[in-house]
Amino acid sequence: MQYQTFPPPTDLSDAVEHFWAIENPRALDAHQEILIPNGRPTVLICIGEPGTRIWVDGTRLQNASNVAGLITSPTILEQSGTSSYVAAQLRPWGLALFGFPKLVDQSVSLENAIGGESLEALIAQCSSEPFGEQRTAPLIELLRSLRKPQTQRHLDDIRTAIEAIDGEVSLVSIERLACGMQLGYERLYRRFKSMLGLSPKQYASIMRFYSFASDLLENDNGSVAQLESLQGYYDQAHAAREFKRYTGISQRQFRQTLNGIAKLMQIRNHLPDSYKN
């Protein structure tokens, strides 16, 4: 299995965090991975056999080419056979910049967004390129064609708030943040709802958990209690409830379940350029 990440071109860097490609040409039996909330939407192109996305309520959807919004609860990705995907991980506000609908715990078919003929051509173009950065070129051109104008002040406001929240490991006071930005809580709330589909408090809660889970994966020998304290949870019971809420499993099961590709993709601020197994 191969996994590589690539930085976005300069003209898309305010909307896209990175592009990635993953490929496993060997047919495998069904394999499941947990996808935890990370505050980022994705535009995905499937050029191999599509897997299955399983939601917490048991709903199963084909994980074919799609636009997936921010998630607030864990989902399971199940893959069998051969697999090959190309994707753009967007910035939290990225869907708004490309004219996609606000999606929370939802995904929509990319075919519905761009049309069947355009999607077929896009998949063919990606398939014709060798595994690596060239394979992302058709997706880059698609996103360039979809780019929508945004009010710069609104974009600056949301970026400032997101950077402040992402930069903290403990839960951020949204009221204090809004005051410091001289924006006011109600206006900041409207910015988040219009561009992310979430309130700023919901987003901050997700990112606190994501930071905690990433540290838990990275620090295999670290103290869970110490991490709980650093992340600002009230006590171990509070941290355990939040952990089960966002992953559906215990901390021990989480460490045992996420390995290989899943672990690399979900450790915060430690994004690899490539992985091959």
Secondary structure, 3 states (H helix, E strand, C coil): CEEEEECCCHHHCCCEEEEEEEEEEEEEEEEEEEECCCCCCEEEEECCCCEEEECCCCCEEEECCEEECECCCCEEEEEEEEEEEEEEEECCCHHHHCCCCCCECCEEEHHHHHCHHHHHHHHHHHHCCCCCHHHHHHHHHHHHHHCCCCCHHHHHHHHHHHHHHHCCCCCCCHHHHHHHCCCCHHHHHHHHHHHCCCCHHHHHHHHHHHHHHHHHHHCCCCCHHHHHHHCCCCCHHHHHHHHHHHHCCCHHHHHHHCCHHHHHHHCCCCCCCEEEC
